[in-house]
Amino acid sequence: MTDRSALQAVSPLDGRYARYTEPLVPYASEQALIGARVEVEVEYLLALADLEATPLELTDDQRAQLRALYEEFDERDAEIVKRLETTGYGDYPATNHDVKAVEYFVREGLPEGLAIDNWIHFGLTSEDVNNLAYRLLLGPAVEDVLLPELRAVRDALAELARENRAVPMLARTHGQPATPTTFGKEMAVYAFRLGRAIGRIERATDDLSGKLAGASGTYAAHHAAYPEVDWPAFAESFVASLGLEHEPLTTQVNPGDDLQALFDALRGANNVLLDLDRDMWLYISDRYLGQQTREGETGSSTMPHKVNPIDFENSEGNLSKANSDLTFLGDYVTHSRLQRDLSDSTVKRNVGAALAHCLIGYDKLQTGLGKVTPNEEVMAEDLRANPEVIGEAVQTILRREGYDDAYERVKELTRGRRVSLADFRERFEDMDVPEAVREELKALTPAEYIGLADELAADRQ
């Protein structure tokens, strides 16, 4: 076990960003994985003891002592397991095998006088332990760490939507001035999208599944020892006791389709937030949004005036890295040569890094959202400078009044040209429409042409 400082870390996740990734340590660290393996081994041993076919008999006190091996698992215990794997410990030589080291650790921790060494890891292959251990960590990591942060982002967006539901803003489709909206309505779109994405993550987390079927997924060793036991039913019950769905047909490995679904769901939420990061960057660039400054903060090493959108940029970078990792992981964990190869073993050790980049991205985005302030005057100026955007309303009202060439009339006046409200009103005077319609047209302004945006922002996030 090497104890490096943050300045010696080979990854920013454990160096520069360690304070952001700290909440994932109980779920994504090597110590956490070892502890989860101990939990699986112990609970499996207890489940065997509950079978009538086996001669195992454990008292309540012995069961409690066994469970204490993982419930009280700490750094010292993890170091013992690593020594069992790498250099040897006590009477045990080095295993050079991480799961076998866990088996020996459980043996060492058996209650005094309980000679049941031969029942630890009985009939199992390492993947029976590993696939369950990873999922015991991944589910809570998402539920306890990532989802609360995503919900906080959604809540911040919903609040921005409500507070600014009636603040008119020029929309831009294809980067060009378009039908006005409100800043609140645009934030409501993201809040709504993120809410749906969160639901997909929740469902994928609930659907994590585990296998316990031996070296080729046939229960061969179990069946050879106790052919009278319904081992698939035992496995289903045991996996369910760990809070996971049971995977009934497998090779040596869990096929990993459940992991791919979760990684894809996380990627979907990240894509929503990447879209938001880039839009917020553009709104700041267009001065639609201002940013609160912080005492002692520097925006540029050479330009003292700058207040950069660094939080949104940092979020974008981390979420992009997270999605790259999640795409790779989702593709990789669903493949295995024939019944088993070990390439996925090293790949799965990087799941924590993908989650860490997610977490940093969510944190930075929340910080950015907390610093922005809509610049209503700039938005209003932009609306006044682009009166041609009411052209949609004009041609639609004229269509209502029976004009077959309404679109062409407005296109002739506005396409590719700078026009003013006065130009529109002059054209209205020449139109053969009822006076009430003429007044309706003359009353149109970009700032008030926002449709139901304020209601949508208030009610639909």
VOGU-3710 file (C-alpha; in Angstrom, 3 decimals, decimal comma):
1> mtdrsalqav> 0,000/0,000/0,000  1,607/3,247/-1,183  0,740/6,495/0,541  1,295/9,300/-1,980  0,496/12,953/-1,596  -1,958/14,645/-3,947  1,029/16,200/-5,741  2,279/12,717/-6,613  -1,024/11,348/-7,866  -0,981/9,992/-11,418
11> spldgryary> -4,594/11,009/-11,960  -6,259/14,346/-11,165  -9,127/12,361/-9,629  -6,907/11,507/-6,653  -4,833/14,682/-6,909  -6,200/18,063/-7,931  -9,833/16,947/-7,691  -9,540/14,649/-4,680  -11,793/16,875/-2,556  -14,559/16,493/-5,132
21> teplvpyase> -14,218/12,722/-5,536  -13,944/11,935/-1,806  -17,646/10,897/-1,520  -16,955/8,008/-3,913  -14,142/6,487/-1,847  -16,491/4,159/0,133  -17,768/2,758/-3,172  -14,989/2,998/-5,755  -11,732/2,393/-3,862  -9,738/-0,818/-3,748
31> qaligarvev> -10,568/-1,089/-0,050  -14,271/-0,846/-0,824  -14,035/-3,607/-3,433  -12,166/-5,910/-1,064  -14,742/-5,258/1,662  -17,596/-6,053/-0,730  -15,915/-9,324/-1,677  -15,694/-10,220/2,008  -19,412/-9,478/2,336  -20,278/-11,809/-0,537
41> eveyllalad> -18,099/-14,620/0,820  -19,537/-14,304/4,330  -23,175/-14,071/3,255  -22,710/-17,009/0,889  -21,266/-19,064/3,757  -24,278/-18,182/5,904  -26,632/-19,090/3,074  -24,957/-22,498/2,740  -25,467/-23,018/6,456  -29,188/-22,472/5,954
51> leatpleltd> -29,406/-25,380/3,501  -30,706/-28,598/5,003  -28,341/-30,574/2,772  -25,167/-29,139/4,292  -23,836/-30,122/7,741  -23,034/-26,505/8,618  -24,409/-25,299/11,936  -23,802/-21,747/13,100  -25,005/-20,066/16,260  -26,378/-16,531/16,230
61> dqraqlraly> -23,182/-15,344/17,905  -21,017/-17,015/15,262  -23,112/-15,468/12,496  -22,684/-12,053/14,072  -18,924/-12,566/14,333  -18,742/-13,552/10,680  -20,771/-10,540/9,571  -18,483/-8,308/11,605  -15,699/-9,252/9,149  -17,297/-6,973/6,530
71> eefderdaei> -19,397/-4,690/8,708  -16,280/-3,558/10,584  -13,906/-3,895/7,618  -11,309/-1,125/7,733  -8,009/-0,037/6,228  -5,998/-2,430/8,387  -8,119/-5,346/7,168  -7,649/-4,251/3,567  -3,884/-4,152/4,102  -3,980/-7,712/5,434
81> vkrlettgyg> -5,824/-8,879/2,319  -3,293/-7,121/0,086  -0,447/-8,817/1,967  -2,164/-12,170/1,548  -2,227/-11,465/-2,182  1,255/-10,018/-2,641  3,707/-11,114/0,074  1,876/-13,595/2,256  0,498/-13,229/5,779  0,712/-15,483/8,816
91> dypatnhdvk> 0,838/-19,119/7,682  -0,370/-18,237/4,203  2,019/-17,692/1,273  1,253/-15,028/-1,320  -1,758/-16,007/-3,410  -1,101/-13,687/-6,372  -4,882/-13,779/-6,650  -7,119/-11,086/-5,192  -10,217/-13,235/-4,548  -8,239/-16,128/-3,093
101> aveyfvregl> -6,682/-13,625/-0,693  -10,182/-12,690/0,466  -10,998/-16,353/1,032  -7,949/-16,703/3,275  -8,872/-13,501/5,100  -12,283/-14,991/5,943  -10,586/-18,183/7,093  -8,383/-16,158/9,418  -11,441/-14,407/10,787  -13,504/-17,493/11,600
111> peglaidnwi> -14,818/-17,591/15,167  -12,543/-19,552/17,476  -13,168/-23,284/17,334  -15,267/-23,105/14,144  -13,535/-25,471/11,712  -15,368/-24,788/8,469  -12,507/-23,633/6,243  -13,580/-26,035/3,487  -16,972/-24,328/3,144  -15,609/-20,867/2,389
121> hfgltsedvn> -15,854/-20,199/-1,377  -17,493/-23,627/-1,752  -18,194/-24,363/-5,441  -17,606/-20,756/-6,471  -15,550/-19,206/-9,200  -13,991/-15,786/-8,629  -16,474/-14,137/-10,969  -19,349/-15,311/-8,755  -17,862/-13,119/-6,043  -16,658/-10,244/-8,212
131> nlayrlllgp> -19,827/-9,626/-10,202  -21,839/-9,380/-7,003  -19,256/-7,265/-5,185  -19,068/-4,691/-7,980  -22,828/-4,321/-8,079  -23,072/-4,036/-4,297  -20,856/-0,961/-4,673  -22,085/0,479/-7,956  -25,754/0,657/-6,990  -25,180/2,655/-3,780
141> avedvllpel> -22,526/4,822/-5,473  -25,128/5,963/-7,975  -27,998/6,153/-5,491  -26,139/7,800/-2,604  -23,630/10,014/-4,423  -24,508/10,741/-8,058  -28,294/10,906/-7,977  -28,481/13,455/-5,118  -26,155/15,719/-7,115  -28,232/15,318/-10,260
151> ravrdalael> -31,398/16,097/-8,331  -29,724/19,211/-6,931  -28,913/20,348/-10,480  -32,502/19,697/-11,530  -33,820/21,661/-8,552  -31,502/24,582/-9,332  -32,770/24,610/-12,918  -36,379/24,468/-11,760  -35,762/27,431/-9,469  -34,154/29,429/-12,285
161> arenravpml> -37,146/28,535/-14,435  -39,674/29,778/-11,895  -37,786/32,973/-11,063  -37,278/33,924/-14,708  -40,347/32,460/-16,333  -41,468/35,848/-17,700  -38,046/37,293/-18,618  -38,228/37,600/-22,445  -35,223/36,542/-24,457  -34,448/36,277/-28,136
171> arthgqpatp> -34,257/32,661/-29,229  -31,726/31,553/-31,795  -32,378/28,704/-34,183  -29,431/27,862/-36,434  -27,659/30,653/-34,553  -29,989/33,249/-36,055  -32,600/35,497/-34,373  -35,815/33,499/-33,940  -39,191/33,554/-32,205  -38,670/34,941/-28,676
181> ttfgkemavy> -38,807/32,760/-25,607  -38,111/33,395/-21,930  -34,981/32,529/-20,022  -37,108/30,647/-17,504  -38,728/28,507/-20,165  -35,321/27,499/-21,540  -34,190/26,458/-18,056  -37,454/24,548/-17,619  -36,653/22,526/-20,738  -33,413/21,357/-19,142
191> afrlgraigr> -35,054/20,675/-15,781  -37,677/18,524/-17,487  -35,147/16,649/-19,612  -32,921/16,011/-16,623  -35,866/14,757/-14,578  -36,609/12,120/-17,202  -32,935/11,171/-17,390  -32,847/10,733/-13,605  -35,801/8,369/-13,882  -33,911/6,227/-16,380
201> ieratddlsg> -30,914/6,054/-14,041  -33,138/5,074/-11,119  -34,702/2,257/-13,126  -31,333/1,012/-14,361  -29,971/1,014/-10,808  -32,962/-0,994/-9,596  -32,338/-3,535/-12,375  -28,730/-4,412/-11,498  -28,420/-8,193/-11,616  -26,053/-10,817/-10,271
211> klagasgtya> -25,033/-14,392/-11,061  -23,881/-17,318/-8,926  -23,561/-20,320/-11,219  -19,965/-21,506/-11,125  -17,107/-21,730/-13,586  -19,193/-22,114/-16,771  -22,589/-21,032/-15,529  -23,801/-24,628/-15,119  -23,721/-25,060/-11,309  -21,515/-28,088/-12,083
221> ahhaaypevd> -19,485/-28,115/-8,859  -22,538/-27,473/-6,715  -24,543/-30,174/-8,466  -21,693/-32,684/-8,184  -21,552/-32,176/-4,420  -25,309/-32,012/-3,735  -27,364/-33,123/-6,747  -30,558/-33,068/-4,711  -30,366/-29,286/-4,102  -32,158/-26,908/-6,462
231> wpafaesfva> -29,103/-24,713/-7,011  -30,710/-22,247/-9,449  -33,382/-21,535/-6,845  -30,701/-21,193/-4,175  -28,763/-18,751/-6,365  -31,868/-16,713/-7,108  -32,686/-16,446/-3,409  -29,120/-15,564/-2,462  -28,702/-12,894/-5,138  -32,063/-11,383/-4,176
241> slgleheplt> -30,943/-11,269/-0,525  -28,176/-8,898/-1,672  -30,740/-6,574/-3,234  -30,024/-7,593/-6,834  -32,007/-9,188/-9,645  -30,967/-12,733/-10,505  -29,278/-13,454/-13,848  -30,471/-17,021/-14,598  -28,451/-17,890/-17,725  -24,777/-16,971/-17,901
251> tqvnpgddlq> -21,330/-18,176/-18,864  -18,665/-17,841/-16,180  -19,313/-14,103/-16,298  -22,380/-12,005/-15,765  -23,183/-10,814/-19,318  -23,087/-7,181/-18,132  -26,180/-5,974/-19,983  -27,401/-4,417/-16,745  -24,170/-2,432/-16,409  -24,428/-1,231/-19,983
261> alfdalrgan> -27,986/-0,027/-19,324  -26,849/1,939/-16,277  -23,830/3,424/-18,056  -26,056/4,438/-20,969  -28,549/6,032/-18,578  -25,776/8,041/-16,918  -24,494/9,059/-20,323  -27,987/10,249/-21,254  -28,126/12,538/-18,216  -24,629/13,795/-18,972
271> nvlldldrdm> -25,646/14,613/-22,538  -28,463/16,806/-21,229  -25,991/18,624/-19,000  -23,387/18,974/-21,748  -26,057/20,661/-23,853  -26,783/22,956/-20,903  -23,081/23,711/-20,287  -22,635/24,838/-23,881  -25,797/26,931/-23,923  -24,845/28,664/-20,688
281> wlyisdrylg> -21,393/29,366/-22,121  -23,014/31,003/-25,151  -25,471/33,006/-23,029  -22,532/34,332/-21,010  -20,640/35,095/-24,210  -23,654/37,038/-25,525  -23,898/38,852/-22,163  -27,385/37,458/-21,584  -25,999/36,149/-18,310  -23,667/37,842/-15,871
291> qqtregetgs> -21,526/35,999/-13,333  -20,984/36,851/-9,705  -17,317/37,440/-8,964  -15,448/35,909/-6,055  -12,942/37,643/-3,838  -9,407/36,706/-4,826  -10,416/34,881/-8,010  -8,358/35,426/-11,184  -9,936/35,083/-14,610  -6,828/35,384/-16,763
301> stmphkvnpi> -3,093/35,486/-16,142  -2,782/38,432/-18,545  -6,248/40,031/-18,858  -7,358/41,306/-15,435  -10,893/42,212/-16,555  -12,004/38,664/-17,404  -14,661/36,668/-15,560  -14,509/33,367/-17,395  -17,295/30,734/-17,476  -14,834/28,270/-15,966
311> dfensegnls> -17,381/26,199/-14,045  -19,378/25,390/-17,173  -16,175/24,719/-19,100  -14,860/22,442/-16,353  -18,186/20,650/-16,189  -18,203/20,198/-19,961  -14,702/18,728/-19,932  -15,396/16,289/-17,111  -18,754/15,161/-18,457  -17,230/14,633/-21,893
321> kansdltflg> -14,492/12,486/-20,318  -17,091/10,630/-18,272  -19,144/9,875/-21,373  -16,103/8,642/-23,245  -15,345/6,276/-20,358  -18,979/5,199/-19,969  -19,270/4,443/-23,688  -16,112/2,336/-23,565  -17,214/0,541/-20,396  -20,718/-0,134/-21,690
331> dyvthsrlqr> -19,358/-1,622/-24,892  -16,642/-3,660/-23,186  -18,457/-5,273/-20,273  -20,981/-6,946/-22,566  -18,286/-8,936/-24,396  -16,367/-12,015/-23,293  -14,464/-14,500/-25,443  -16,380/-17,751/-25,282  -17,135/-18,575/-21,637  -14,510/-16,289/-20,041
341> dlsdstvkrn> -11,521/-14,043/-20,580  -9,855/-11,699/-18,139  -9,712/-8,493/-20,174  -12,818/-7,160/-18,446  -11,193/-7,511/-15,025  -8,868/-4,556/-15,475  -11,519/-2,590/-17,367  -14,046/-2,778/-14,532  -11,528/-1,253/-12,162  -12,060/1,995/-14,081
351> vgaalahcli> -15,782/2,287/-13,348  -14,992/4,471/-10,339  -13,042/6,892/-12,534  -16,037/7,332/-14,842  -18,299/8,020/-11,861  -15,742/10,460/-10,474  -15,709/12,524/-13,674  -19,529/12,556/-13,518  -19,424/13,802/-9,944  -16,953/16,591/-10,699
361> gydklqtglg> -19,047/17,660/-13,677  -22,228/17,832/-11,586  -20,490/19,786/-8,823  -18,977/22,321/-11,212  -22,277/22,791/-12,995  -24,073/23,499/-9,724  -21,418/26,084/-8,875  -21,857/27,711/-12,272  -25,638/27,835/-11,985  -25,313/29,446/-8,569
371> kvtpneevma> -23,203/32,282/-9,985  -25,217/33,343/-13,044  -27,591/36,308/-13,098  -29,842/37,061/-16,106  -28,993/40,419/-17,691  -32,529/41,489/-18,531  -31,524/44,788/-20,136  -29,161/43,108/-22,597  -31,883/40,622/-23,480  -34,350/43,475/-23,979
381> edlranpevi> -31,907/45,388/-26,178  -31,430/42,339/-28,377  -35,181/41,934/-28,749  -35,585/45,572/-29,726  -32,787/45,215/-32,269  -34,470/42,274/-34,016  -38,117/43,251/-34,649  -38,223/40,981/-37,708  -38,889/38,043/-35,367  -42,550/39,084/-35,129
391> geavqtilrr> -42,844/38,127/-38,803  -44,011/34,665/-37,780  -46,896/36,147/-35,807  -47,785/38,545/-38,629  -48,003/35,890/-41,333  -49,923/33,521/-39,033  -52,556/36,163/-38,200  -52,865/37,017/-41,892  -53,356/33,330/-42,686  -56,147/33,303/-40,133
401> egyddayerv> -57,727/36,196/-41,983  -57,640/34,306/-45,286  -54,461/35,629/-46,943  -53,046/32,870/-49,185  -49,799/34,781/-49,722  -49,251/35,820/-46,109  -45,924/34,036/-45,786  -44,597/35,470/-49,036  -45,603/39,002/-48,041  -43,672/38,876/-44,795
411> keltrgrrvs> -40,725/37,082/-46,411  -40,429/39,848/-48,997  -40,259/42,449/-46,260  -37,914/40,689/-43,841  -35,720/37,892/-45,239  -32,066/38,864/-45,049  -32,926/42,468/-44,267  -32,809/44,700/-41,223  -36,279/46,085/-40,582  -37,903/48,124/-37,831
421> ladfrerfed> -41,270/48,025/-36,146  -42,043/51,185/-38,102  -41,478/49,256/-41,353  -43,968/46,634/-40,218  -46,551/49,193/-39,149  -46,219/51,068/-42,414  -46,938/47,823/-44,248  -49,923/47,141/-41,990  -51,498/50,427/-43,065  -51,614/49,193/-46,670
431> mdvpeavree> -53,255/45,885/-45,850  -56,925/45,256/-46,577  -57,826/43,933/-43,136  -60,442/44,914/-40,553  -59,324/47,751/-38,304  -59,333/45,463/-35,262  -56,881/43,138/-37,005  -54,705/46,101/-38,011  -54,540/47,197/-34,375  -53,764/43,621/-33,350
441> lkaltpaeyi> -50,824/43,560/-35,763  -49,566/46,988/-34,731  -49,554/45,913/-31,074  -47,061/43,109/-31,740  -43,585/43,513/-30,170  -40,738/41,010/-29,795  -40,707/41,323/-26,000  -44,362/40,345/-25,739  -44,305/37,652/-28,400  -43,458/34,825/-26,006
451> gladelaadr> -46,511/32,605/-26,380  -47,093/30,453/-23,311  -43,440/30,442/-22,268  -44,091/31,841/-18,788  -46,791/29,262/-18,079  -44,637/26,411/-19,365  -41,743/27,504/-17,179  -43,940/27,689/-14,104  -45,780/24,415/-14,529  -43,800/21,864/-16,518
461> q> -40,313/21,395/-15,057
//
